[in-house]
């Protein structure tokens, strides 16, 4: 059974369409390729970028890169750049929590998108540790999402809060916060548990 946040994510993806004939980068797509999760896109080229050994692989990646590292886009001669300004659209869905170097990862995505290219990306703010062990690294606040995107050259066009909708509300989160005596800023609604973002390469 899919989690509530997964259902919200998949419903959001179903609203997205890519214009015909576009080049699309599916970052981390070896497990669940994006092509069948968005509205049909005739004549567009979809390429999957992933690790050499992703933790779950249903489809082989077309491009093998770890976005955490510096300069992964140079050819063997250290001069040939083979994916600069290549893609019209990039999807980076449920990947950001695995980065340990998010600024470098975002700069690499920026580098691969054409000027004016569109990025669809998801972020978790609250989520328990999950598999694979030792690979789940980061969570993002609303302000962290804004700074990360802005400081790597993106303009946020749309940011949708991920909300856990239950009949009782977010009782568990509130109880933990109250018990621990945590102080929170009230300008951000307390029910945000992540963000779904559309951003444009500036």
Secondary structure, DSSP 8 states (H G I E B T S, - for coil): ---HHHHHHHHHHTT----TT-EEEEETTTSS-GGGTSS--TT-EEEEEE-TT-SS-SS--SEE--TTSTTTTB-TTS--BSSTT-EEEEEE-S-GGG-S-HHHHHHHHHHHEEEEEEEEEEEESS----SSTTT------HHHHHHHHHTTTEEEEEEEEEE---TT-SHHHHHHHHHHT----TTS-TTEEEEEEEEEE-
